[in-house]
Amino acid sequence: MAVESALAEFKETAGNEPFQLQGSKMLKVQLQGETIEAKLGSMVAYQGDVKFEHAGSGGLKRMAKKAVTGEGAELMKVSGTGEVFLADLAQEIQLVKLSDEAITVNGANLLAFDADIDWDIKKVDGVSGFMGGGMFNTHLSGTGYVAMLSDGPPVLLELDGEDTFADPQAAITWSEGVKTSVKTDVNLKTFIGRGSGETVQMAFSGKGWLLIQPSEGRVTGAAAGGQASGGGLGKLLSG
C-alpha cells in the first residue's frame, strides 16, 4: 500500500467526457459501443471488450489520394465497450471539440477523432508532385472530439489577413477558411539542414488561427531506419 500511495499522483483521471486527457501526454477514450479512429499503433493500454482493426484509407477516393501523395494519417478503428489509452512517443496532446466546424491537421500530428467526423486528404496549393512532408494534410469536419500531438508546448498564432509563414512539419493545425500555399526560398537551397523546412515554407493567409509546435516533428518509421512507432499492435495492423 505504501507503494500505491507514493504513486497516487499518477492515478487515472475520472470524468464523464468520452475523450479525456490523462496528464498532458496520454488520452483516455471511453467507448460505449461506438467506433473511433486513432493513429495506428497509438494504443498503450485498454480495459474492457475492445477491438482494433486497420482503418485503411477510408474509401476508394481517399485510398487513391493516399497512393498518389504518399501522405495521410495511418489510422486504425477502435470499437467496443471499455477504456482505451492512447499516446505516441510521449508527445503532448492537444484536445479540441468541433461543433459543426472544420479544421485542417498535419497527418503526422493526428492522434484520434470521433468516427462520426468526416475526413479527407487535402493538398496545399502550389505543391509539386515531388513535395511531401506536411504538404498534404487531413481536413476534418463535423461534430466531435479531435486529439492532436505536439512535440512540445505549441503556440497559437492569430491570423489577421497578412501572410504568416511556417515550416511544413511545425504547423499542427489551422482553422477553416485559412488558405495555404508554398513559398520557396532559393537563397537557402544550398544550406545543409535537417530537411526542407528552411527552403520550402508554407504560407498561411486570411483570418483565423494557426497552431505551431516548437519542433520540425519526430523522426519515425522508415525515416528513422526502423519500424513505425506504436509497437507490436501497430506492426500487426499495418500488415
N, C-alpha and C positions, 0 to 999 in steps of 0.2 A: 504493500500500500504506500510505503514511503516513496517508492519509485514513481508510482502513478501520481502522487501529489506533486512531485517535482516536475512532472510533465503536464500539469494541469493547464498551463498557459497555451498548450497546443491542442486543447480539446476541440472536438468538432463543433462548429458554429451551428446553432439551431435556427430555424426560420421557416416561414410558410411559402416563400417565393420559390418557383421551380428552379431558377438559376441563382446561386448564391456563392459569393466569394468566401474562401477559407484562407484568411490572410490575404496577401497580395499576389501569391503565385500559384494558387490552386483554386479550381472551380468545382463546386458540388452541384450536380443536376439531379433533381428529384423526379423520377419517372412514375407516372400513374397510368400506364398503358399506351402512352403516346410515343412518338419517334422523334429523335433529334438527329442532327448531323454534326459530326465532330472531326477534327483533324485526325487523319489516320495515325494510329499508334499513340494517341494522347492519353488513353486511359491508364491511370496509375493504381486505381482500386475501385471495387464496387461491392455493393451488398444487395441481395435480393435476386430475382429472376430476370436477368438482363441478357440481351442478345446483341452481338456485334456482327455486322456484315459490311463488306465493301460497298460503298455508295456508287461506284463507277463514276461516270461523268454527268449523270443526271439527265439522260436523254440523248438521242442521236445528234441533235443540233449542237448541244454543248460538247458532246464527245468529238465531233468534227472540229470544233473550235480548239479544243484541248490538243488534238492531234496536230493541228497546223501551227499553233502558237507554242506548244510545249509548256504552257503556263496553266495556272489554275490550281486551286487547293486540292490535295489528295484527301478525300473525305471517307468516313465510314458512317453507317447508320447505326444508331444505338436505340434499342427499343426494349419494352418490358415494364416491369414494376420493381422499383428499388432506387438506390442511390448510386450515382456514378461520379467518381472523382477524376478530373481532367487536369493535366498540366503539360508543359513542354519545355524542357531544358531549364527549369526554374526561372523562366521569364515572367515578368509581371503581366497581370491580366487586367484588361480594361473591359468592364461590363456595361452595356447600354441596352435600353429597351426602346425599340421602334414602335411608334403608334401611327400606323398608316403612313410611314415615312420611308425614305430610301437613303442609303449611304454606299460609298464605294470603299472596298477594303483591299489592301495588298494581300494576295493569296497566301503569302508566307506568314502573315500575321493573323490569319483567321483561325480561331480555336474551335468555336462551336456556335450553333444557332438553332433556333426552333425550326422544325421541319416544315411548318406552315409558311415560313418566309421563302419567297421566291428568289432565285439567284441566277446569274448569268455571267459569262466572261466578257469583259469589255476591253477594247484596245484603246490606248492613248493616241489621240490624233497626231499624225505625223510620224508614226513609228514605221520603220522599215522592217522587212522580213527577218533580218538577222538580229534585231534588238530584242532582248528579253529582260529578265531581272527587274520586275516591277512595272514593265511597260504594258502588261496585260493584267487586269485586276478583276476582282469579283464584285459585281453590283448586287446588292441585297435590298429587297423592298418588301413591305408588308407590316405586320404587327407581331412583335415577339422579341425575345432576347437575342443579342449578338455578343459573343465574348471574343475579344481580340488580344493578341500577345504584343508586348512591347519589351524590347531589350533595354531595360532601364526605365526610369520615370519619364514619360513623354511631356511635350509642351503643346498647348493648344494655341494655334495662330488664328487670329481673326482676319478674314479677307474682306477688304473694303472696296474692291474694284481694281486695285493696282496688282500687277503680276507679282507673285511670290514664287521663288524657285527652291527646289529641294532635290536631294539625292533620291533616285527612284526607290532604293531599298530602305530609306529612312522614313518615307511617307507611309504612315499606317492606314489612315482612313480620312475621308473628307465628305462634306455634305453634298446633298443633291443640288444640282444647278451649277456647281463649280466646274468650270471647263479646264481640261488638261491638254497640254501639248508638249513637244520636245524641243529643248534648246541644246545645241552642240557648241561647246567652247573649243574652237580649233587651236587656240593658243596653248591649251593644256594637253593636247593629244600625244605629245612626246614624253609626258611625265609617266613614271612607273609608280603605280599606286596599288591599292587593294582591288580596285575594279574600275568600272566605267563611271562612277559617281561624279568624278571631277570633270570629265569631258562631256558626258551626257547627263543632262538635268531635266527634271520635269518642271514645267511652268503651270501654275495654277492661277486662274483668272476668274473674276466675278465676285459675287458676295456670298459669304458663308464662312466656313471654318475648315481648318486642316490640322490633323494631329501628327506630330513628328516625334520619332524616337531618337535618343541620343546615340545612335549606332547605325551602321550600314547593314545590320542583321547578322544572325548567326550563320556560320558555315556548316551546312548539314548535307547528308546524302552523298551523292557522287562527288560534289564539290569538296567534301572533306576526305575523299578517298575511302569511304566506308559505306555502311548501310544507312538508310534513312533513320531519323530519330524515332523513338517510340517503342523500341524493344521487340520482344517476340511476337506480340499480337500484331503490331504494325507490319512486320515482315510477313506474317502468315496471311493477313488480309490483303496485302499488296500482291500476293501471288508469287 
